[in-house]
Amino acid sequence: MSKTKLPLYVRIIIGLFLGILWSFASSALGFNEFTINWIDPFGQIFIRMLKFIAVPLVLFSIISGISGLNDISRLGKMGAKTLSIYLVTTVAAVTLGLLMGNFIQPGQFIEDHQRVKNRISYEIWATESNIEILDGKNFLNDPQYAAETEEYRKGGGHQVSEKHLSTVKKKMSIVEDKRKAGPLKFLVDMVPENIVISISNNKLMLQVIFFAIFFGITLVLVPSEKAKPVIIFFNGMNDVFLKMVDLVMQAAPFFVFALMAGVIAKMADTPHEVLEIFKSLGSYSLTVLLGLAFMIFVFYPLVMKLFVKIGYGEFFRKISPAQFLAFSTSSSAATLPVTMECVEENLGVNKNVSSFVLPIGATVNMDGTSLYQTIAVLYLAQLHMVDLTLAQQMTIVLTATLASIGSAAVPSAGLVMLMIVLISVGLNPAWIAIIFPVDRILDMCRTVVNVTGDATVSTIVAKSEGEYHPKKD
């Protein structure tokens, strides 16, 4: 009698929850060091394996997909359509973040005495930095707040760890470089100087995409008898790397267990400390999680239902392996091989579309990142009793949209972009240190949004191009 094998997504869920349970048990029993030294490395190996597969897979799949197009003019239309839809979903995510941040106002759940000291620290920073305070308040010269001002000057401001402050300083240098760059610097950065170096660096994915598109177009334009052996080679290489994904995913449940156990073990030494981290930033964390949950469970399924006619449960069942992997790795780039497999094999999107749309999405589509940035800016402003004007909030929409597109598809890259958004509305970029403690977990959740958005957009584009062929269960 044959045994029924559990679906992959069920086994990944089991591995994920077992990893969480193990991490809490090991921290309670004092085994955290064992978890970090002997279990977490397997999770890091998993991420490395996915990353070394991701870049070659992007290269070979784009070249393979474009070389299969009979009409090269379709590529331009597909590209415009892809970027337009990604832009719409990003603006929708930023707008949702703005609405939630203003409605819930997570920064006002902190006691007023601390918020007054925060406000005083903001005014001192703004004065020293020659930043104009636009809301018209002046706590520093108000006798009503003289006691809080004196208390702050004696050292009663934010209690942020030295580790987090040093991280802020490192990221500030990156922000300064980005601010000094010209308006077309992103176009220059898309073009590789040396394709070998670009392929060897996961952070240069856009350069690999540019080269692959250019190579694929050129391959279509050369005589077919000369192009044929090259196309066969790239198709074969693409199949080999897809098979690698299959082999790696067979062990995914164990690797996800190791990842989750390691992530939580590194956050704190005891379960109580982990809970305290979330309690201290509870209102902010819950607001972000609610926004991300809305995107995952309402926005994308509704879009898929309207434009692709796919059922709610069917949609999640078919992309869940990619979603759980995104949660475990916190990296759209590392999850890309599995996202491509889910979209092609489960949803039925033609390789010509998925190989073009998904790599671009993993690089420029950061809906979860943009939503989180918007809520984070509003939370930090409310925490410091700063009333943002309508113009400043519109600036957040614009800057967060552009910044999310510029975020690299690697863990915590959104923090650098968050600093840019804070600077754009006259707020202190060093405030990101306040939300550091919960950023890792929220990063995992917003990566799920990013990957779900990639799968949604690729399916919509495929449907509009006549390249969507749904698979029957």
N, C-alpha and C positions, 0 to 999 in steps of 0.2 A: 504494500500500500504506500503510495507516494505521499510525502509530507508537503503541506502547503507552506511556501516560503513567504515570510513577511515582506511587504513592499519596502523598497529602499527608504522612502521618506518616513515610514513607521520606525524602522531600525535606527535612523538618524535621530528621531525624536527621543527614542529610548536612550540612546547614547548621550544625548544632550542632557536629559534629566538625571541620568545616573552620574554624569560629570558634576552637575550642580550638587546633588546629594553627597557625593564623595567629598567635594571641596568643603562643605559645611561640616561633615563628619570628621574629616582630617584636621580642620582647624580647631574643632572642639576637643579632639583627642591629642592635639599637639603634633600632628603628622604633616604640617604644612611644608616643612623643609623637604620631607620625602616626596611630597606631591610635586613641588617645584623642581627638584633635582632628577626624579625618576619617571614622572608621568608627563609633565608639561613638555619636555623635549620632543615627545612623539607628536604632539600637536604642532610644534614649530616645524618639524619635518614635513608634516602634512601641508602646511602653508607654503613651504619652500617648493614642494613637489608641484603644487598647483601653479605657483608663480613661474617656475621654469617651463611649465607646459603652456602657460597663458600667452606669452609673447610670440613664440613660434607658431602657435595655433592661430593667433590673430593674423600673422603674416601670411601663412599658407591658406587660411580660409578666405581671406579677402581676395588674394590673387586668384584662388580657385573659383570663388564666386563671381568676380568681375569677368574673368576669362570665359565664363559660361554664358554671359549676356550676348545675345545676338545684336541688340541695338544699344550701342554705347551711350546714346543720348538719354536713355532711361536712367543712367547713373546720376546725371545732374538733377533730374526730376526727383529721383529717390532721395538724393542728398538734401535738397531743399525741403522736401516733405519731412524727412527725419528730423532735421534741425528745428523746423517750425513746430512740430508736435512736441519735441523735447522742451522747447522754449515755453510753450503753453502750459505744460504740466509743471514746469519750474515756477512760473508766475502763479499758478494755482496754489502750489505748496507754500510759497512766500506769503500770499494773501491769506491763506488759512492760518499760518503762524501769526500774522499780524492781528487777525480777528481774535484768535485764542488768547494771545498775550494781553490784548486790551480788555477782553471780557473777563478772564480769570484773574488777571493781575497777580501773578505768582509772587512778585517781589514785595507785595504789601502784607504777606503773611508773617513777616519778620516783625519783632517788637519795635515800636516807634523810637525808643531810646537809641537802639543800635542804628536804625535808619538815619536818624539825625546826625550821628557821628559819621556815618557813611557820606552823608551830604556835605558835611564840613570837609571831609577828606577830598571830596570831588572839587569843591570850590578852591581849596588850597592848590590842588593839582592844576586846575584850569588857570588860576592866577599865575602860577609859576611857568606854565606852558604857553601863556598868552592866548588861551582859548576863550572865545566869547561864550558867556552863559546866557542862553537864549530864553529861558523860562522866567527871567525877571526876579528870581528869588535871591536873597542875600543873607544866609544864615550866619556868616562870619561876623557881620556888623550888627546883628540883632541881639540886644541884651537878653532876650528870652532864652537864647541858646548859649549863653556865656559859659555855663557850667560844662556843657557837652564839648564846647570848643576847647576849654582848658583840659578836659579829660582826654580828648583826642591828642592834643599836643604833647601830653605826658605819656602817650603810647597806648591809647585805648582804641586804636583803629582796627582794621581787619587783621585777624590772626591767620596768616597764610604761611605755610611751611617754606623753609629755605629752598627745599627741593623744587617746589612749584615756582618760586620766584626765579630760580636759575633757569628753569625751562622757559619762562616768559622772556627772559633776556635773550636766550638763544633764538627764539622765534621772532623777536623784534628785529633782529638783523635781517631775517628773511623778508619781513614786512617792508623794511626800509629799501631793500633792493627792488622789491616789486613797485613801490611808490615812485622810485626814481626812473623806472623803465618807461619808455615811450608808449603811446597809445596802440601802436601796431606791433609791440614786442611779442604778443602772443602768436602773430603770424610768422614772425622770424623764428620763434621757438618751435614751430610746427615742422620746419624744414631741417632735416638732419645734415650735419656736417660729415658725419661718418656713420653709416648705417650699422656697422658692426658694433660700435659703442652704443647706439640707440637700442639695438636688440638686447644688449647685455644689461640694460638698465630699465627696470619696470616703470620708473617714473617718467620715461620718455616714450610712453605708449603712443602719443599723438604723432611722433616722428615716424614710428613704425607703420602706423595707419596711413600717413601721407605717402611713404615709400611704397607700401603695398598697393594703394589705389593707383599711383602713378605707374607702377610696374604692370599691374593688371590691365590698365588702359592701353599701354604700349604693346602688351602681348596680343591684344585684340587687333591692333592696327598692323602688326607685321604679317607677312604671308602665312596662311594657315599651315602649309607644309613645314615651315620652320618653327611655328608656334606649337604645333601638336605635341612633340616630345617634351617640351618644357611644361605644357599644360598637364600632360600625363604625370610628370614628375611631381608637380605641386599638388595635384589631386591625390596622388599616392601618399605624399608626406602629410597632407591634411588628414587622411584616413588613419595613418599611423598615430598621430597625436590624439585623435579622437579615441582611438583604442586605448591609449595611455590613460585618458580620462576614465574610461570604463574600468580599467584595472585598479586605478587609485580609489575609485568610488566603492569598490567592493569592500575596502577596509574603512570607509568613511565613518561608520558608526563608532568604531574604536577610536579613530583619530579625533572625532568631535568630542567624545568623552574626555580625552586627554586635554583638548583645548579648553573646554569649559572648566575642568578641574584646575588647570593652571591659571586661567584668568582670574577666578575668584580667590584662589589661594594667594595671588600676588596683591590683591586689593587690600587685604587686612589679615591679621594673625588669628582673629577669632570671629565667629558668626556675629557676635554683639557689635564688633567694630564695623562690620559690613553694613549692618542695620543702622548704626549711628550715622554712617556716611550718607545714607539715603534719607534719614530723618532730617539731617541738617539742611539738605537741599530738596526736601520732599515736594514742596509746591512747584518748584522749577522742573524737577524730574517728571512728576505726574503730568504737568502741562505738555511737556515735550512728548511723553509717551502717548498721551491722548491724541495729540496731533498726528503722530506717526501711525497710530492704530487706525485713525480715520482714513489716512491715505491708503493703507494696506487693505483694510476690510470694507471700506465704503467707496472711496474715490475710484481706485483702479478696477475693482469688479464691476462698478456701474459703467465705467467707460467701456470695458470689454463687453458688457451686456448690450450696450447701445450700438457699438460699432462693429463688433465681431460676432454677436449672438452666441456667446459661450456662457454656460451656466456658472453660478457662483462656486459650488462645490467642485465642479470639474476643473475650473481655472486653478484653484489652490492645489488640488490633487496633482495636477500636471507640472506645476512649477515649485512645489514645496521642497524638493531636494535642494534646489538653488537657494531658496529662502533660508532654510536651516543652515546651509553652509555659509551664507552671507552673515548670518547671526554669529556663527562660530568664529569666522575669520576676520570680520570687520573690514573686508577688502573686496571691492567690486572687481578689481583686477584678478585677484586670486580665485574668485568665484566664477569668473567669465567662462572657463571651459565647461563647467557644469551648467551654467545658464544657457550656453549655446546648445548643449545636448538636450536640455529640457524643452527649449523652444522648438528645436528641429524634430526631435524624436517624439515628444509628447503632444505639443500643441499643433505640429504639422506645418510650421513655417519653412518655406523653401530655403535651402542653403544660400542661394544667391542674395536673399534679403537679410537673413540672420547674420551672415558673415560680414555684412557691411554695417548694419544698424547697431548690432550689439557691442562691437568694439568701440564705436563712437560713443554709445551710451555709457559704457563703463568709464569713459574718460570725461565726457562733458555733462552727462545727465546726473545731477545730484539733488534730486527732489528732497530727500530726507535731510541732507546737509543744509539746504536753503531754508527749510522749515525750522530746523533747530537753531540756525543762526538768527533768524528773526525773533523767535521766542527768547533766546539767550540775551539778545541786545535789549529787548523790552524788560526782561527780568532784572538785568543788571542796572538799567536806568531806574526802574521802580525801587530797587534795593537802595539806591542812593538818592531817592526822592527827586529825581530829575523828570520833569514833565516834557516829553518830546513833542515838538510842534508837528502839525500835519505835514509841513514841508520836510521835516526830518524823517518822519515815518515813510513818506514817499521815497526819500533817499535810501532808506533801508530796503524798500522793495527793489529798487533799481540795483543798488550795490550788492545785495544778497543774491540777486539773480545772476549778475555777472560774476560774482565771486564764486558761486557754487559751480558755475561752468569751468572756472579755472582751478577748482580743487582737484588735486591728484587723487587717483583711486587707491589710496593707501590709508591705513589707520591714522586718525587724528590730524590729517592734512587740513580738515575744516577749521581747526583752531586758528591756523594762520589767516585764513580768509575771514574768520570772525573778528580778528584784530583789525583787519582792513575795514570791515563794516562799522566797528566801534569808532574808529578814527574818522570815518566819513560823516558821522553825526556828532562829532565833538566830545566823545566819551573816552575814558582812559583805557587803552588797549591792555594794560596790565591786569585789568579786572578779570581776564579769562582765568587767572589763577584761582578765583573763587569757585569756579565750576569744574575745576580739574578732577576732584575726587570721584565724580559720577560720570565723567566723560567717556570712559572706556565702555561701560555698559550701554550708554546712550548711543555711542558710536556703532555698537553691534546692531542696535535696533534701527538706526537710520540707514545702515547699509542694506538691511532687508527692504526698506522702502526704495532705495536706489535700484536694486536688482529687480524688484517687482515692476518698477517703472520701465526699466529696460525691456523686460519681457512683454509688457503691455504695448509699448510703442512699436516694437518690432512686429508684433502680431497685427496691429492696425495698419502699418505700412504694407505688410505682406498682403493683407486683405484688399487694400486699395490698388495693389499692383497685380492682383490675380494670382498671387504666389502663396495663398493660404489654403492648405489641404488638410482639414481636421482629421485626426486619427480617431477611429472608433475604439472604445475600450474593449 
